Amino acid sequence: MRTDHCPGTLPARVHLPAAWAGTPVLDVVVPVHNEEKDLRPSVRRLHEHLTRTFPYAFRITIADNASTDGTPDVAADLARRMEEVRSVRLERKGRGRALRTVWSASDAPVLAYMDVDLSTDLNALLPLVAPLISGHSDLAVGSRLSRGARVVRGARREVISRGYNLILRGSLQARFSDAQCGFKAVRRDVAQVLLPLVEDSGWFFDTELLVLAERAGLRIHEVPVDWVDDPDSSVHIVRTAMEDLKGVWRIGRALATGALPLDRLARPFGDDPRDRELTDVPRGLARQLVGFCAVGVLSTAFYLLLYSAFRAVTGAQLANGLALLVSAVANTAANRRLTFRVRGRGGMVRHQAQGLVVLAIGLALTSGSLAALDAASGDPAHSTELAVLVVANLAATVLRFLLFRAWVFPDTASRTTSKSDPAPRPDTPFTPPLAPARPPLPSRTAPQADDDPRTTR
């Protein structure tokens, strides 16, 4: 898992213009390895479908993965005969490697890929890329497991596919329904920041890309597809499944340790009227308050359990101090990750040290409360001690949040309100930052009858 890359913040999603001068709007990659038999009819069929139904300029890129048969010759011939087709030769195998290579070099604003067997009905292609062209979504995937999909395949593949996606849901909390369908698309600006974070170069490439995008908060659009299994598929199911499981373990470990800078991939809000800025109210404050309260409730319960356990073997003051120390370390770690969304190990020791200072303040409040209770009651009941400690902890909690936000994690708090982007006046509509302006593009022109490559069939 690459962790040395620092992606930039993504611009607001905008609708692509109706025409794109000199550049195709869609680049469909077809990865192939020793597919000389199926390549020509599949590419011709895809080209005919796009020519007939797709309203934008397009390109079909054949990515040859070190084929040893006649596939390179077929790909080169197709590229000569069809203006919208090109061929790219890679000397090493790997579907992920092919997609990374072509997508990284492509100038099209929408990038897609599909398997050469065209198992997915091509009528789903326009619904797949439409949300990306409109600016609604960041990625789009075809799904054979969502409601409305129609699938024809054997029981073995069905069980393996559903089992794998259940593993993703249980281990990585994935919310997309189908990670393995060879029918996906992504906006180029998203690919530019996600691809450097994806390590796999084989079949797990798709899953890793989707998991990282979902964890970064990007919007993934799912399209139910009609899909017919290719009985001649050369995919080695068991070996692929084992590699995928290794990938799940690797990416799960990276996410658990916070090794990926996914918090830097946030999208700005759109132009929905409900997304107006409020003067003097930092964005993200409501979410931080909810997260802090949730962590605080759990920390208080954890503290009370620890206090009760320590109180059985020692005095009230020592039990309070030990319980506070243990629960404060856990509280700081939880707030660091969940409330203020700090990832990675950078600054962890400093944050814990500052958290201990905040602990000292809480200790002073709770210990002072216990001392005052002892002075007033002499020998208070255990239930009375707990009640006083709950009240004292609530007061300490408010102070802890303010100190966390202003002192311990000031960088993350300030990121939610950029000083360079002042809040608009109440009478000024909020306008999100837009992607760099692109020149207008003429629409694709249909080929002349004499030059139409379909006439050579």
C-alpha positions in Angstrom: 0.0 0.0 0.0 1.6 3.3 -1.1 1.6 5.8 1.7 4.2 8.3 0.5 1.9 10.0 -1.9 0.0 13.1 -0.7 -3.0 13.6 -3.0 -4.5 17.1 -3.5 -8.0 18.1 -2.5 -10.5 17.3 -5.3 -12.3 20.2 -7.0 -16.1 20.4 -7.0 -17.8 18.1 -9.5 -19.1 19.9 -12.5 -21.1 18.8 -15.5 -18.8 18.3 -18.5 -19.6 20.6 -21.5 -21.7 19.1 -24.3 -18.7 19.2 -26.6 -15.0 18.7 -26.0 -12.6 20.1 -28.6 -10.2 17.6 -30.0 -10.5 15.2 -27.0 -12.8 12.3 -26.5 -15.1 12.6 -23.4 -15.0 8.8 -22.8 -12.0 6.5 -23.0 -13.0 2.8 -22.7 -10.1 0.5 -22.0 -10.4 -3.2 -23.0 -7.6 -5.2 -21.2 -6.6 -8.3 -23.1 -4.2 -11.2 -22.8 -4.1 -13.8 -25.6 -7.6 -12.9 -26.9 -7.0 -13.0 -30.7 -10.2 -15.0 -31.2 -12.6 -12.7 -29.4 -10.9 -9.3 -29.7 -12.0 -8.3 -33.2 -15.7 -9.1 -33.0 -15.9 -7.6 -29.5 -14.2 -4.3 -30.4 -16.3 -4.0 -33.5 -19.5 -4.6 -31.5 -18.4 -2.0 -28.9 -17.5 0.5 -31.5 -20.8 0.1 -33.3 -22.7 0.5 -30.1 -20.9 3.7 -29.1 -21.2 5.2 -32.6 -24.9 4.5 -32.6 -25.9 5.5 -29.0 -23.2 7.6 -27.3 -23.7 11.4 -27.8 -20.1 12.4 -27.0 -16.8 11.8 -28.7 -15.2 8.5 -27.5 -12.1 6.4 -27.7 -11.6 2.6 -27.3 -8.1 1.7 -26.0 -7.0 -1.9 -26.4 -4.5 -2.6 -23.5 -2.5 -5.7 -24.5 -1.1 -7.5 -21.4 2.0 -9.2 -22.8 0.0 -11.4 -25.2 2.0 -14.2 -26.9 -0.5 -15.1 -29.7 -1.8 -12.9 -32.5 -3.6 -10.4 -30.2 -1.1 -7.5 -30.9 -1.6 -7.9 -34.6 -5.4 -7.9 -34.3 -5.2 -4.8 -32.0 -3.0 -2.9 -34.4 -5.2 -3.8 -37.4 -8.3 -2.5 -35.5 -6.5 0.7 -34.6 -5.6 1.2 -38.3 -9.2 0.6 -39.5 -11.1 2.6 -36.9 -10.3 6.2 -36.1 -11.6 5.9 -32.5 -9.6 2.8 -31.6 -6.0 2.7 -30.4 -3.7 0.0 -29.2 -1.3 0.0 -26.2 1.2 -2.8 -25.7 2.5 -3.7 -22.2 5.3 -6.2 -21.7 4.0 -7.4 -18.3 0.7 -9.0 -17.4 -1.8 -7.6 -14.9 -5.2 -6.1 -15.4 -4.6 -3.5 -12.8 -1.3 -2.6 -14.4 -2.9 -2.1 -17.7 -5.7 0.1 -16.3 -3.2 2.2 -14.3 -1.0 2.7 -17.3 -3.8 3.7 -19.8 -5.8 5.7 -17.3 -2.8 7.7 -16.1 -1.9 8.7 -19.6 -5.4 9.3 -20.9 -6.7 12.9 -21.6 -10.4 11.9 -21.5 -12.3 13.3 -18.5 -14.2 10.0 -18.1 -12.3 6.7 -18.0 -14.0 3.3 -18.2 -13.1 -0.3 -18.7 -14.9 -3.5 -19.6 -13.9 -7.2 -20.1 -13.2 -8.2 -23.7 -15.9 -10.9 -23.6 -18.6 -8.2 -23.2 -20.5 -10.3 -20.7 -22.2 -7.1 -19.6 -25.0 -5.8 -21.8 -23.7 -2.7 -23.5 -27.0 -0.9 -22.9 -25.7 -0.3 -19.3 -22.7 1.7 -20.6 -24.5 5.1 -21.0 -26.2 4.8 -17.5 -22.8 3.9 -16.1 -20.9 7.0 -17.3 -23.9 9.5 -17.3 -23.5 10.3 -13.5 -19.8 11.0 -14.1 -20.4 13.3 -17.1 -23.1 15.2 -15.2 -20.8 15.7 -12.2 -23.1 13.8 -9.8 -20.7 10.9 -9.0 -17.0 10.2 -8.8 -17.0 6.5 -9.7 -19.5 4.1 -11.3 -19.7 0.4 -11.1 -21.8 -2.3 -12.8 -23.4 -4.6 -10.3 -24.6 -8.2 -10.8 -25.8 -8.4 -7.2 -28.0 -5.3 -6.8 -31.7 -5.3 -7.2 -32.8 -5.2 -10.9 -29.7 -7.1 -12.2 -30.2 -10.1 -14.4 -27.4 -12.7 -14.3 -26.8 -16.0 -16.1 -23.9 -18.0 -14.6 -23.0 -21.2 -12.9 -23.6 -22.0 -9.2 -19.9 -22.1 -8.5 -19.2 -18.6 -9.7 -22.4 -17.3 -8.0 -21.3 -18.7 -4.6 -17.7 -17.4 -4.9 -18.9 -13.9 -6.0 -21.4 -13.5 -3.2 -19.0 -15.0 -0.6 -16.3 -12.6 -1.6 -18.5 -9.6 -1.4 -19.8 -10.7 2.0 -16.1 -10.8 3.1 -15.7 -7.3 1.9 -18.7 -6.1 3.8 -17.7 -7.9 7.0 -14.0 -7.1 7.0 -13.8 -3.7 5.2 -17.3 -2.4 5.8 -17.8 -2.0 2.1 -21.2 -0.7 1.0 -21.0 -1.4 -2.7 -22.6 -4.7 -3.7 -20.2 -6.0 -6.5 -16.5 -5.4 -6.5 -15.6 -7.9 -9.3 -17.8 -7.0 -12.2 -15.6 -6.0 -15.1 -17.6 -2.9 -15.9 -16.5 0.3 -14.2 -15.8 4.0 -14.8 -14.1 6.8 -13.0 -13.6 10.6 -13.5 -10.1 11.4 -14.5 -9.6 13.9 -11.7 -10.5 11.2 -9.2 -8.2 8.7 -10.9 -5.3 11.0 -10.7 -5.4 11.1 -6.9 -6.5 7.6 -6.3 -4.3 5.6 -8.6 -1.0 6.5 -6.8 -2.6 5.0 -3.6 -3.5 1.7 -5.2 -0.8 -0.9 -4.9 -2.3 -4.0 -6.6 -1.6 -4.6 -10.3 -3.8 -7.6 -10.8 -7.4 -8.6 -10.2 -7.7 -7.0 -6.8 -7.1 -3.6 -8.4 -10.8 -2.9 -8.7 -11.6 -3.8 -5.1 -8.7 -1.7 -3.8 -9.8 1.3 -5.9 -13.4 1.1 -4.7 -12.6 0.6 -1.0 -10.2 3.6 -1.0 -12.7 5.8 -2.8 -15.5 4.8 -0.4 -13.3 5.4 2.7 -12.4 8.8 1.3 -16.1 9.7 1.1 -16.3 9.8 -2.7 -19.6 9.0 -4.3 -19.9 5.7 -6.1 -22.8 5.1 -8.4 -24.1 1.5 -9.0 -25.8 0.3 -12.1 -27.7 -3.1 -12.1 -26.6 -4.9 -15.2 -27.6 -7.8 -17.4 -24.7 -10.2 -17.4 -24.1 -13.6 -19.1 -21.2 -15.7 -18.0 -18.5 -16.5 -20.5 -18.0 -20.3 -20.3 -14.6 -19.9 -22.1 -13.2 -17.4 -19.5 -9.5 -17.9 -18.8 -9.7 -16.5 -15.2 -8.3 -18.9 -12.6 -11.0 -18.6 -10.0 -9.3 -20.2 -7.0 -5.9 -18.5 -7.5 -7.7 -15.2 -8.1 -9.7 -15.6 -4.9 -6.6 -16.3 -2.8 -4.9 -13.2 -4.2 -8.0 -11.2 -3.4 -8.1 -12.4 0.2 -4.4 -11.4 0.6 -5.4 -8.0 -0.8 -8.3 -7.7 1.7 -5.9 -8.4 4.6 -3.3 -5.8 3.3 -5.7 -3.0 2.8 -7.6 -3.7 6.0 -4.3 -3.5 7.9 -3.4 -0.2 6.2 -6.8 1.3 7.0 -6.7 0.1 10.6 -3.3 1.8 11.2 -4.4 5.0 9.4 -1.5 4.7 6.9 -3.4 6.3 4.1 -4.1 10.1 3.7 -7.7 9.5 2.7 -8.9 12.5 4.7 -7.3 14.8 2.0 -9.6 13.6 -0.8 -12.7 15.4 0.5 -15.0 16.9 -2.1 -16.5 20.4 -1.5 -20.3 20.5 -1.2 -22.3 21.2 -4.3 -24.6 24.1 -5.0 -27.5 22.8 -3.0 -29.2 25.7 -1.1 -28.9 23.7 2.1 -25.1 23.8 1.9 -25.0 27.5 2.8 -22.2 28.7 5.1 -23.3 30.1 8.5 -21.4 33.1 9.7 -19.0 32.4 12.6 -20.0 28.7 12.7 -17.0 26.5 11.6 -18.0 23.8 9.1 -17.6 20.4 10.6 -18.4 21.5 14.1 -21.8 19.7 14.3 -20.2 16.5 13.1 -17.3 16.9 15.6 -19.8 17.5 18.5 -21.7 14.4 17.6 -18.5 12.3 17.4 -17.1 13.8 20.6 -20.3 13.1 22.5 -20.5 9.5 21.3 -16.8 9.0 22.3 -17.5 10.8 25.6 -20.4 8.5 26.5 -18.4 5.4 25.8 -15.4 6.8 27.7 -17.5 7.7 30.7 -19.0 4.2 30.9 -15.5 2.8 30.5 -14.2 5.1 33.2 -17.0 4.1 35.7 -16.3 0.4 35.1 -12.6 1.0 35.7 -13.3 3.1 38.8 -15.6 0.4 40.3 -12.9 -2.3 39.6 -10.1 -0.2 41.1 -12.3 1.0 44.1 -12.7 -2.6 45.2 -8.9 -2.9 45.9 -7.9 0.7 46.7 -9.0 4.1 47.9 -11.3 6.5 46.1 -8.6 9.0 45.0 -6.2 6.4 43.7 -9.0 4.5 41.9 -10.2 7.7 40.3 -6.7 8.6 39.1 -6.0 5.2 37.6 -9.4 5.0 35.9 -8.9 8.5 34.5 -5.4 7.7 33.2 -6.5 4.6 31.3 -9.7 6.0 30.0 -8.1 9.3 28.9 -5.5 7.5 26.7 -8.4 5.6 25.1 -10.5 8.8 24.8 -7.7 10.8 23.1 -7.0 8.0 20.6 -10.7 7.6 19.8 -11.2 11.4 19.4 -8.1 11.7 17.3 -9.3 9.1 14.8 -13.1 9.4 14.9 -13.9 13.0 15.9 -11.1 15.0 14.4 -10.2 12.4 11.7 -6.4 12.5 12.2 -4.8 9.5 10.3 -1.3 8.1 10.5 1.1 8.2 13.3 2.4 11.7 12.8 2.0 13.7 16.0 0.5 10.8 17.9 2.9 11.1 20.9 2.4 14.9 21.1 -1.4 14.5 21.0 -1.3 11.9 23.8 0.9 14.2 25.9 -1.5 17.1 25.4 -4.3 14.7 26.2 -2.6 13.9 29.5 -2.5 17.7 30.3 -6.3 17.8 29.6 -6.5 14.7 31.9 -4.8 16.6 34.6 -7.5 19.3 34.4 -10.2 16.6 34.5 -8.4 15.0 37.4 -8.5 18.3 39.3 -12.2 18.7 38.7 -13.1 15.1 39.7 -10.7 14.9 42.6 -11.9 18.3 43.9 -15.4 17.1 43.7 -14.6 13.9 45.7 -12.7 16.0 48.3 -15.7 18.4 48.6 -18.0 15.4 49.0 -15.9 13.8 51.7 -15.7 17.1 53.5 -19.4 17.6 53.4 -20.6 14.0 54.1 -17.7 12.3 55.9 -18.3 8.8 54.6 -20.5 9.0 51.5 -22.1 6.0 49.9 -20.6 4.5 46.7 -23.7 5.5 44.7 -23.3 9.1 45.8 -19.7 9.1 44.8 -20.6 7.9 41.3 -23.3 10.5 41.0 -20.9 13.3 41.9 -18.3 11.9 39.5 -20.8 11.9 36.6 -21.6 15.6 37.1 -17.9 16.4 37.5 -17.1 14.4 34.3 -19.7 16.2 32.3 -18.2 19.6 33.2 -14.7 18.2 32.4 -16.1 16.9 29.1 -17.1 20.3 27.9 -13.8 21.8 28.7 -12.0 18.8 27.1 -13.8 19.3 23.8 -12.8 23.0 23.7 -9.2 22.2 24.5 -9.1 19.3 22.0 -10.5 21.5 19.2 -8.5 24.7 20.0 -5.2 23.2 21.3 -4.7 19.5 20.7 -6.0 19.2 17.2 -6.1 22.8 15.9 -4.9 21.9 12.3 -7.8 19.5 11.7 -10.3 22.0 13.2 -9.0 24.8 11.0 -9.1 22.7 7.8 -12.9 22.7 8.0 -12.9 26.5 7.8 -10.3 27.9 5.3 -9.1 31.3 6.2 -8.7 32.1 2.6 -12.4 31.3 1.9 -14.5 33.6 4.0 -18.1 32.7 4.6 -20.4 34.5 2.2 -22.9 37.1 3.3 -26.4 35.9 4.0 -27.6 37.6 0.8 -24.9 36.0 -1.3 -25.5 32.5 -2.6 -22.8 30.0 -1.9 -20.7 29.1 -4.9 -18.5 26.0 -4.7 -15.0 26.1 -6.2 -15.1 24.9 -9.8 -12.6 22.8 -11.7 -10.3 24.7 -14.1 -12.2 25.9 -17.1 -11.9 23.8 -20.2 -12.3 25.0 -23.8 -15.5 24.3 -25.6 -15.5 21.1 -27.6 -17.2 20.3 -30.9 -19.4 17.3 -30.9 -18.3 14.2 -32.6 -19.0 14.0 -36.3 -20.1 10.8 -37.9 -17.6 9.1 -40.3 -18.3 9.3 -44.0 -19.8 6.3 -45.7 -16.5 5.5 -47.6 -14.4 5.8 -44.4 -16.8 3.9 -42.1 -14.8 1.0 -40.7 -18.0 -1.0 -40.3 -18.2 -1.4 -44.1 -15.0 -3.5 -44.0 -16.7 -6.3 -42.0 
